[in-house]
Amino acid sequence: MTDLLSATGKIIHISEKGWGFISSQDIPFTRIFFHWTGLEGDTLKFTELKKGMKVDFKPLEMADKSIRAIKIRVLEATNDTTTEAGSVSN
């Protein structure tokens, strides 16, 4: 898994505390943790993220063998407006 330079996935959970999880077919059967500090500067802000958004990221294997997403970029916004993170921009 650490040999992947990048992977794509979808945001499956967003916490109001600045973290969330991504699901990716590139790394099956794994919920990939991310923190707001892992977002690239030229992508959406954390408060603009929505569940279901498609993202590109670099998977980083941690010492405990879990996977963390860094260098995250939003590839495709979703029309899902059910989250509390703010308004959807078109």
PyMOL commands that place a pseudoatom at each C-alpha (Angstrom):
pseudoatom trace, name=CA, resn=MET, resi=1, chain=A, elem=C, hetatm=0, pos=[0.000, 0.000, 0.000]
pseudoatom trace, name=CA, resn=THR, resi=2, chain=A, elem=C, hetatm=0, pos=[2.797, 2.427, 0.675]
pseudoatom trace, name=CA, resn=ASP, resi=3, chain=A, elem=C, hetatm=0, pos=[3.937, 2.041, -2.948]
pseudoatom trace, name=CA, resn=LEU, resi=4, chain=A, elem=C, hetatm=0, pos=[0.865, 3.941, -4.197]
pseudoatom trace, name=CA, resn=LEU, resi=5, chain=A, elem=C, hetatm=0, pos=[1.789, 7.463, -5.238]
pseudoatom trace, name=CA, resn=SER, resi=6, chain=A, elem=C, hetatm=0, pos=[-1.836, 8.520, -5.314]
pseudoatom trace, name=CA, resn=ALA, resi=7, chain=A, elem=C, hetatm=0, pos=[-5.288, 7.054, -4.963]
pseudoatom trace, name=CA, resn=THR, resi=8, chain=A, elem=C, hetatm=0, pos=[-8.845, 8.218, -5.513]
pseudoatom trace, name=CA, resn=GLY, resi=9, chain=A, elem=C, hetatm=0, pos=[-11.832, 7.740, -3.277]
pseudoatom trace, name=CA, resn=LYS, resi=10, chain=A, elem=C, hetatm=0, pos=[-14.950, 9.285, -1.800]
pseudoatom trace, name=CA, resn=ILE, resi=11, chain=A, elem=C, hetatm=0, pos=[-15.457, 11.041, 1.497]
pseudoatom trace, name=CA, resn=ILE, resi=12, chain=A, elem=C, hetatm=0, pos=[-17.622, 8.768, 3.663]
pseudoatom trace, name=CA, resn=HIS, resi=13, chain=A, elem=C, hetatm=0, pos=[-17.575, 10.679, 6.969]
pseudoatom trace, name=CA, resn=ILE, resi=14, chain=A, elem=C, hetatm=0, pos=[-16.803, 14.234, 8.091]
pseudoatom trace, name=CA, resn=SER, resi=15, chain=A, elem=C, hetatm=0, pos=[-16.465, 15.269, 11.729]
pseudoatom trace, name=CA, resn=GLU, resi=16, chain=A, elem=C, hetatm=0, pos=[-17.061, 18.816, 12.940]
pseudoatom trace, name=CA, resn=LYS, resi=17, chain=A, elem=C, hetatm=0, pos=[-13.721, 18.482, 14.774]
pseudoatom trace, name=CA, resn=GLY, resi=18, chain=A, elem=C, hetatm=0, pos=[-11.587, 18.614, 11.617]
pseudoatom trace, name=CA, resn=TRP, resi=19, chain=A, elem=C, hetatm=0, pos=[-11.175, 14.996, 10.537]
pseudoatom trace, name=CA, resn=GLY, resi=20, chain=A, elem=C, hetatm=0, pos=[-12.951, 12.398, 8.434]
pseudoatom trace, name=CA, resn=PHE, resi=21, chain=A, elem=C, hetatm=0, pos=[-12.700, 9.146, 6.495]
pseudoatom trace, name=CA, resn=ILE, resi=22, chain=A, elem=C, hetatm=0, pos=[-12.295, 8.263, 2.825]
pseudoatom trace, name=CA, resn=SER, resi=23, chain=A, elem=C, hetatm=0, pos=[-13.220, 4.992, 1.120]
pseudoatom trace, name=CA, resn=SER, resi=24, chain=A, elem=C, hetatm=0, pos=[-11.176, 3.931, -1.915]
pseudoatom trace, name=CA, resn=GLN, resi=25, chain=A, elem=C, hetatm=0, pos=[-11.328, 1.013, -4.341]
pseudoatom trace, name=CA, resn=ASP, resi=26, chain=A, elem=C, hetatm=0, pos=[-7.542, 1.444, -4.691]
pseudoatom trace, name=CA, resn=ILE, resi=27, chain=A, elem=C, hetatm=0, pos=[-7.209, 0.347, -1.035]
pseudoatom trace, name=CA, resn=PRO, resi=28, chain=A, elem=C, hetatm=0, pos=[-10.132, -2.061, -0.482]
pseudoatom trace, name=CA, resn=PHE, resi=29, chain=A, elem=C, hetatm=0, pos=[-11.732, -2.834, 2.886]
pseudoatom trace, name=CA, resn=THR, resi=30, chain=A, elem=C, hetatm=0, pos=[-10.118, 0.174, 4.566]
pseudoatom trace, name=CA, resn=ARG, resi=31, chain=A, elem=C, hetatm=0, pos=[-11.461, 3.426, 5.972]
pseudoatom trace, name=CA, resn=ILE, resi=32, chain=A, elem=C, hetatm=0, pos=[-8.714, 5.954, 5.345]
pseudoatom trace, name=CA, resn=PHE, resi=33, chain=A, elem=C, hetatm=0, pos=[-8.367, 8.654, 8.013]
pseudoatom trace, name=CA, resn=PHE, resi=34, chain=A, elem=C, hetatm=0, pos=[-7.755, 12.279, 7.060]
pseudoatom trace, name=CA, resn=HIS, resi=35, chain=A, elem=C, hetatm=0, pos=[-7.226, 15.498, 9.016]
pseudoatom trace, name=CA, resn=TRP, resi=36, chain=A, elem=C, hetatm=0, pos=[-7.964, 19.006, 7.755]
pseudoatom trace, name=CA, resn=THR, resi=37, chain=A, elem=C, hetatm=0, pos=[-4.211, 19.699, 7.680]
pseudoatom trace, name=CA, resn=GLY, resi=38, chain=A, elem=C, hetatm=0, pos=[-3.910, 17.066, 4.910]
pseudoatom trace, name=CA, resn=LEU, resi=39, chain=A, elem=C, hetatm=0, pos=[-5.865, 19.214, 2.435]
pseudoatom trace, name=CA, resn=GLU, resi=40, chain=A, elem=C, hetatm=0, pos=[-3.860, 20.861, -0.336]
pseudoatom trace, name=CA, resn=GLY, resi=41, chain=A, elem=C, hetatm=0, pos=[-3.935, 24.662, -0.335]
pseudoatom trace, name=CA, resn=ASP, resi=42, chain=A, elem=C, hetatm=0, pos=[-5.512, 24.895, -3.787]
pseudoatom trace, name=CA, resn=THR, resi=43, chain=A, elem=C, hetatm=0, pos=[-8.580, 22.752, -3.003]
pseudoatom trace, name=CA, resn=LEU, resi=44, chain=A, elem=C, hetatm=0, pos=[-11.747, 23.346, -0.978]
pseudoatom trace, name=CA, resn=LYS, resi=45, chain=A, elem=C, hetatm=0, pos=[-11.563, 24.316, 2.676]
pseudoatom trace, name=CA, resn=PHE, resi=46, chain=A, elem=C, hetatm=0, pos=[-12.492, 21.668, 5.253]
pseudoatom trace, name=CA, resn=THR, resi=47, chain=A, elem=C, hetatm=0, pos=[-15.790, 23.431, 6.040]
pseudoatom trace, name=CA, resn=GLU, resi=48, chain=A, elem=C, hetatm=0, pos=[-16.761, 23.122, 2.359]
pseudoatom trace, name=CA, resn=LEU, resi=49, chain=A, elem=C, hetatm=0, pos=[-16.271, 19.344, 2.178]
pseudoatom trace, name=CA, resn=LYS, resi=50, chain=A, elem=C, hetatm=0, pos=[-19.319, 17.123, 1.809]
pseudoatom trace, name=CA, resn=LYS, resi=51, chain=A, elem=C, hetatm=0, pos=[-19.931, 13.414, 2.179]
pseudoatom trace, name=CA, resn=GLY, resi=52, chain=A, elem=C, hetatm=0, pos=[-19.727, 11.756, -1.250]
pseudoatom trace, name=CA, resn=MET, resi=53, chain=A, elem=C, hetatm=0, pos=[-17.166, 14.124, -2.785]
pseudoatom trace, name=CA, resn=LYS, resi=54, chain=A, elem=C, hetatm=0, pos=[-14.585, 12.398, -4.978]
pseudoatom trace, name=CA, resn=VAL, resi=55, chain=A, elem=C, hetatm=0, pos=[-10.995, 13.099, -3.883]
pseudoatom trace, name=CA, resn=ASP, resi=56, chain=A, elem=C, hetatm=0, pos=[-7.428, 12.326, -4.909]
pseudoatom trace, name=CA, resn=PHE, resi=57, chain=A, elem=C, hetatm=0, pos=[-4.882, 11.735, -2.134]
pseudoatom trace, name=CA, resn=LYS, resi=58, chain=A, elem=C, hetatm=0, pos=[-1.538, 10.213, -1.225]
pseudoatom trace, name=CA, resn=PRO, resi=59, chain=A, elem=C, hetatm=0, pos=[-1.925, 7.217, 1.123]
pseudoatom trace, name=CA, resn=LEU, resi=60, chain=A, elem=C, hetatm=0, pos=[0.592, 7.171, 3.954]
pseudoatom trace, name=CA, resn=GLU, resi=61, chain=A, elem=C, hetatm=0, pos=[1.066, 3.993, 6.018]
pseudoatom trace, name=CA, resn=MET, resi=62, chain=A, elem=C, hetatm=0, pos=[1.472, 4.814, 9.701]
pseudoatom trace, name=CA, resn=ALA, resi=63, chain=A, elem=C, hetatm=0, pos=[3.566, 2.889, 12.264]
pseudoatom trace, name=CA, resn=ASP, resi=64, chain=A, elem=C, hetatm=0, pos=[0.461, 1.034, 13.503]
pseudoatom trace, name=CA, resn=LYS, resi=65, chain=A, elem=C, hetatm=0, pos=[-0.243, -0.109, 9.888]
pseudoatom trace, name=CA, resn=SER, resi=66, chain=A, elem=C, hetatm=0, pos=[-3.264, 2.196, 9.526]
pseudoatom trace, name=CA, resn=ILE, resi=67, chain=A, elem=C, hetatm=0, pos=[-3.538, 4.389, 6.414]
pseudoatom trace, name=CA, resn=ARG, resi=68, chain=A, elem=C, hetatm=0, pos=[-3.733, 8.178, 6.524]
pseudoatom trace, name=CA, resn=ALA, resi=69, chain=A, elem=C, hetatm=0, pos=[-4.590, 10.406, 3.556]
pseudoatom trace, name=CA, resn=ILE, resi=70, chain=A, elem=C, hetatm=0, pos=[-2.374, 13.415, 2.851]
pseudoatom trace, name=CA, resn=LYS, resi=71, chain=A, elem=C, hetatm=0, pos=[-2.133, 15.854, -0.087]
pseudoatom trace, name=CA, resn=ILE, resi=72, chain=A, elem=C, hetatm=0, pos=[-5.915, 15.649, -0.547]
pseudoatom trace, name=CA, resn=ARG, resi=73, chain=A, elem=C, hetatm=0, pos=[-7.586, 17.380, -3.498]
pseudoatom trace, name=CA, resn=VAL, resi=74, chain=A, elem=C, hetatm=0, pos=[-11.299, 17.439, -4.318]
pseudoatom trace, name=CA, resn=LEU, resi=75, chain=A, elem=C, hetatm=0, pos=[-11.829, 16.117, -7.855]
pseudoatom trace, name=CA, resn=GLU, resi=76, chain=A, elem=C, hetatm=0, pos=[-15.598, 16.260, -8.058]
pseudoatom trace, name=CA, resn=ALA, resi=77, chain=A, elem=C, hetatm=0, pos=[-18.166, 17.975, -5.904]
pseudoatom trace, name=CA, resn=THR, resi=78, chain=A, elem=C, hetatm=0, pos=[-21.449, 16.301, -5.035]
pseudoatom trace, name=CA, resn=ASN, resi=79, chain=A, elem=C, hetatm=0, pos=[-24.988, 17.624, -5.050]
pseudoatom trace, name=CA, resn=ASP, resi=80, chain=A, elem=C, hetatm=0, pos=[-25.620, 16.210, -1.563]
pseudoatom trace, name=CA, resn=THR, resi=81, chain=A, elem=C, hetatm=0, pos=[-26.739, 19.098, 0.655]
pseudoatom trace, name=CA, resn=THR, resi=82, chain=A, elem=C, hetatm=0, pos=[-27.645, 17.030, 3.711]
pseudoatom trace, name=CA, resn=THR, resi=83, chain=A, elem=C, hetatm=0, pos=[-24.466, 17.801, 5.652]
pseudoatom trace, name=CA, resn=GLU, resi=84, chain=A, elem=C, hetatm=0, pos=[-24.001, 20.740, 8.007]
pseudoatom trace, name=CA, resn=ALA, resi=85, chain=A, elem=C, hetatm=0, pos=[-20.710, 21.956, 6.547]
pseudoatom trace, name=CA, resn=GLY, resi=86, chain=A, elem=C, hetatm=0, pos=[-22.231, 24.963, 4.756]
pseudoatom trace, name=CA, resn=SER, resi=87, chain=A, elem=C, hetatm=0, pos=[-23.718, 25.792, 1.408]
pseudoatom trace, name=CA, resn=VAL, resi=88, chain=A, elem=C, hetatm=0, pos=[-22.953, 24.059, -1.872]
pseudoatom trace, name=CA, resn=SER, resi=89, chain=A, elem=C, hetatm=0, pos=[-21.316, 26.186, -4.534]
pseudoatom trace, name=CA, resn=ASN, resi=90, chain=A, elem=C, hetatm=0, pos=[-21.838, 25.346, -8.193]
for i in range(1, 90): cmd.bond("trace and resi %d" % i, "trace and resi %d" % (i + 1))
show_as sticks, trace
zoom trace
